[in-house]
Amino acid sequence: MTLFLNFRSQSVGGAVIDPYVLEGDGTAAPPAVTSLAWDEIGRRASGKHVLLAAHGFNVSYEDGACSMDRLGAALDLAASELFLGVLWPGDYWLPAVNYPFAGETSIDCGRRLARFCNRWLTGANAISFISHSLGARLVLEAVKGLGRPARVVCLAAGAINRDCLTAEYAAARANCGAISNLASVDDKVLKLAFPVGDALSDALHDDHTPFTPALGYRGPPAPPPSAVAPAQIPAADGYDHGDYMPPAGPGPLAQGGKWRDAVGYMARAFRGQAQTWP
């Protein structure tokens, strides 16, 4: 049974709402989940190292629940660790049309996530985060507003400016013990679509320099900031934007898949272990 923190009012698109916790099977179609009582949330988190994982842009409620459920299982957490998959409305009925506006949505969700953590996870031993794609902005916004330092943040294929950790989200970096960043120059979405979409977004929300590469494409500028560990996937491995997270969809997962190595990297980052890949 997986825990989810749901910011969604609809299965596709829709407004952001204050989050509530769901529990159940996210791989079912539709997800077989029920709401968790508020007093139960604090009890489950008490004494645990809590890990919250946020999917990226253009992911529906059902696909997000399925992928996050599979991610939680693949991380193989210990009894002292607690996983919550973050489901947020970074999508629309017409895919990709709303990207310039999705940054505002991720910021809104990030601020609400910080408030959730500050209220309901006070008994946790530590709080850490994983993100994919535009989920990076959501997570960094949450860490910036967190009332305690995050233990670890792992950003995979971050659809956010590569200088964000020293500029827009320098405060988030300062409020985190360690940041791991996973990037690939074979990511076609971040290579081709991100510079254009980000420039359009900047016209609506002037918070950073437009037309700069994404953090998940080239990693942070050298030298990396303190406490930031950048990892550049070898070009020979051919990692595209969708290769980092478990796929959604019916049926059992295949034994292979590039995402398994990426999730292994995330698990080691979460536990502060030495990296063996890339």
N, C-alpha and C positions, 0 to 999 in steps of 0.2 A: 504494500500500500504506500503510495507516494503522496507527499504533501505539496500543494500548489498554493501560491499567493496570487489571487486573481484580481486584476485591475480592469477587467473587461465588462462592458454592459451588453455586448452582442458577440455572436460567434465570429463575425467578420466586421471589421470597422467598429463604429460606435464610439461613444464618449468614454473618457477615463472616469473610473469611479474609485472611491476609497477602497483599498484592497480588503479582501476577506480570504480566509484559509479554507481550501478544499482538501479532501482526502479521498483516495481511491485509485482506480486503475485508469491512467491516462491513455493507455494503448487501446482501450475499447472504443468502438464507434457507435454512438457518441461516447465520450469519456464517462465512465461509471463512477461518479464522485458525489460526495455529500459534504455539507458545510461542517467545519469544526467549531466547537464552542470556544468563545474567547478565553475563558479561564483555562481551557485545555492547552492553548497555544503556549502560554508561559510555562506550564508544567512540562510540556514536551521539550522545550528549549533549555530548561534549567540545567546548568552544569555541562551543556553540550557545546561543541564547536559547530556552529551553525553555518551552513553553506547555502547561499542563495544564487541561483543561476538564471540569467535572463537571455532569452532567445533574441533573434535579430528582427529586422524589418520584413514586412510582407509575409508574416506567419499567422495563420488563422488560429482560433481557439483550439480546435481539434488537433491540428498539426503541432501546435505548440505543446499541448498536453502530452501527446504521444512522444515527441522528441525529448521533452524534459523528463518524462517517466523513464525512458530508455537511458538517458544520461545519468540519472540518479542511480539506476541499477548498474551501469557500466563503471561508475566511480567506486563501487564496492566499499561503501562507507562502513566504518566500525560502529560499535554500539555507542561510543562516545561522540559520534558525529551525527548531525541532523541535516537533511537536504530539503530545500524548498525550491520548486521550479516556479519562476516568475512568468506569468502569462499577461501580456500587455497588448493594447490595440495598435500596433505599428503596421497596420494593413488597411486595405480598402477594397470595396467591391471590384474596382478596376485596378489590378495590380500595378504598383509603381507610380500611379498617377499622383499619389499624395506624398511622395518622398520629401519634397521641399517643406511640407508641414509636419512631417513625422518627428523632426527634431524637437519641436515644441511638445509633442506628445511624450517623447522619451524623457524630457526634462520634468514635465508634470509628474509622470510616474516615479521618477527618481526622487523627487521631493516627498511624495507620498510614501515611498518606500523607506526613506530616512525616518519619517514620523512613525511609521509602523515599527521599525527596529527600536527606536528610542522609547516607545511605549511598551511593546510586548516582548522584546528580547533582552531585557535588562538582566535577566538571570543567566544568560548564556555565558559560557567561559570565553568565547571568542566568536566574532562574526567575520565571514569571508565571502567573496563574490567571484562568480565566473560570468563572462558575457561573450556573446557572439555578435558580430556586425554592429548595427546601430544600438544594440543592447549595451555597448560600451558607454555611450553617453548617459543612459539610464543609470548604470552602475556608478559611474564617476559622480554624477549628480547626487546620488544617494550617499556615497562616501563623504562628499563635501559637507553634507548636513548631518552626518552621524555624530551622536553625542559621545562617542568613544572612538579610538583608532580602530579601523578595520585591521584584521590580522594579515590577510592576503587578498589581493585582487589579481585575477588572471583574465586578460583581454585577448580574445582570439578573433582575427580578421576584423579588427576594430574599424568601423565606418565613421571615423572622426579624425580631425586633423592630427598629423603626426607630431605637432608641437604642443598638443593639448596638455601634456603633463607638466610643462613649464610655463604655460600661458593660461588658457581658459580654466583648466582644472589643476593648477598648481596647488590649490588648497586641498583638493582630494588627495593628491600625492603626499602632501604633508600629513594627512590624517590616516595614513596606511603604513603598515610595517614593511610590506614588500609588494611589488607589482611585477608580474610576469607578462610579457607581451609576445604573442605568436603572430608572425606575418609571413606573407608569401607574395613574390612578384609574379606568380602565375594566376593571381586572383583577378579575373577579368572584370568583375563587378567593380572592384576598387580601382583598377587601372583605368577603365573606360567610363563607367557611369558615375562613380563617386565625384570626380572633379566638377562635372557639369551639375549634378544634383545638389552638391554642396554649395556651389556658387548661387544657385537659385534660392536655396535655403538662407544663405547669408543676406540676400536682398531683403528677406523678411525678418531676419533675426541676426543683427550685426554684432556678432560676438567673437569672430575670429577672422583670420586672413583667408580669402577665397583662393581657389585654384592651387591649393597646396596638396601634396600626396596624403593618402590616408595612413593612419597609424598601422593598420593591418596590411599595408602594402610594402612599405619600406621600413617600418619601425620608427622609433623616435630618432631625432637628429643626434649625431655623435658629438660629444660624448654623452651617453645616456645619463639622466638625472640619478642622484643617489637613490638607492633602494629599488631601482628599476632594472629588471633583467630582460633585455630584448633577445628574442630568438628568431632568426630568419630561416625559414624552411628552405632547404636546397631546391634550386630550380628543377633539378632532375626528378624530384618527387611530385611535381605537377599539381600542387594544391590549389584548387579553385575555391570560390567563395562558399560553396555548399558542402565542402569536404570536411568540415570541422565537427559537426554535431551529428548525433544519430539521426537517421532518416525517419520521417513519419510515414505512416501508411499501414495497411493491414498485413497480416502474416508475420512469420518469424524472420528475424534478421539473419542475413548471410554471415558466415564465419569471418570473412574478410571485411575490407572497407577501410579507406583512409582515415575515417573518423576515429577508428579505434586507437591509432597512434596519437591523434590530437587529444583525445580524452585521457590517454595515459599521461600526456604532458600536463594537462589540467590537474589530474589527481596528484601528481608529484608536486606541482606548484602549491596546491592546497595544503599539502602536508609538510612543505618546506624541505622536500627531498632533493637530492642532486638530480639534474636532468640528464637523461641518456639519449634524448632526441629533441630537436633535429641535430 
